[in-house]
Amino acid sequence: MSNDYSKMKFGTKAIHAGVEPDPTTGAIMTPIYQTSTFVQESPGVHKGYAYARGKNPTRAVLEKSIAALEDAKFGLCFSSGMGAMDAVIKMLRPGDEVITGNDLYGGSYRMFSKVFANFGIKFHYIDLTEASNINNYINANTKLIWIETPTNPTMQIVDIKACAEISKKHNLLLAVDNTFATPYLQNPLALGADIVMHSVTKYIGGHSDVIMGALVTNDEQIHAELAFIHNSCGATPGPMDSFLVLRGIKTLHLRMEKHCYNGEKIAHYLSNHPAIEKIYWPGFEDHPNYNIAKRQMRGFGGMISIVLKGKNLEQTFKTASSFQVISLAESLGGVESLVNHPATMTHASIPKQTREAAGVVDNMLRLSIGVEDVEDLLADLEEALKH
Ligand SMILES: *Cc1c(COP(=O)(O)O)cnc(C)c1O
């Protein structure tokens, strides 16, 4: 299979792009090069690999594969999604400012507000449902716009193209956390973003067995800067994890089709359910940014958040613990369906007032709809919602 993956369709790319038979044995699957170092003929003379923090052959194949999924020229894999984000923020200097959303993954908010704010980087957490709101926060120190869409957990949609127009006009960087949408549903680089970040832990890995992150870009200079930070700071994943993700990617398109199918069925079922006060899913025509979602995404995914009618924290915990098929756990994007209580689990690090202002109330549950048979998931929901 040639390296020219740009002409392939998504499913073919997921299976083939970046992956070549092993040159020494013909192994069709990339071997796990479980080694820290590589023998050199004489100092500096080697086969392109010197020390595995800088470059490992299993990871190198995965980086090509993930880049191909986003139609990007360059890819880097990190030991977690947070490690990937950390590298992007390390491109900044004290005094620089970042404009970001007010409905972020809890860990992203924690890293911005509790780690990088201490290094003199200022973050503005703003409503991004209207991209033009960004203009109100741009000043001479602004360097980066960091967006997440759909947002976690309230499934707001941010207009990537509109953000890219603003960032280009002011010579800023636009980075998009594309974890929820995946490259199957949305490609931010094609809409003008400079950097795309993934928590590979979620849909790309897809089997709840690996923690990993990735960054992709088309810009050689950005890539060089990120690669320098990657090697210097060292948040690099191991070859075994790289192998597991390479295996996961081969079914990404199949899994995403089923996540979308199940997600749609369940979202419509829940929207008519008497125990539900509010439901968040970008595929409803009355979702405030439905038209943007339709334009920039190829489907609406399997992430759904619900607010339980009239329930307090304790009663919400009871419902959350009543599922038989759906597991109560943090994380998302795996083959198995999960339910999560954002206020005390994924978003616990956000102060109560900030969290509730963003709609993350105590009686909210977030569902990551897996690829099980939808009838079993519907029956499980029906039963659990009685509690
Ligand atoms: C999970 C997640 C992250 C963090 O990724 P890790 O792999 O857990 O470090 C960042 N953004 C979003 C949207 C996530 O869901």
The ligand as an ORCA input file, in Angstrom:
! r2SCAN-3c Opt
* xyz 0 1
  C     -10.662     12.863     28.196
  C     -10.572     14.178     27.560
  C      -9.398     14.932     27.602
  C      -8.165     14.453     28.352
  O      -7.614     13.316     27.776
  P      -6.850     12.168     28.622
  O      -6.490     11.163     27.579
  O      -7.798     11.658     29.656
  O      -5.657     12.822     29.247
  C      -9.392     16.151     26.962
  N     -10.490     16.620     26.313
  C     -11.632     15.923     26.259
  C     -12.787     16.475     25.514
  C     -11.724     14.686     26.873
  O     -12.875     14.013     26.832
*
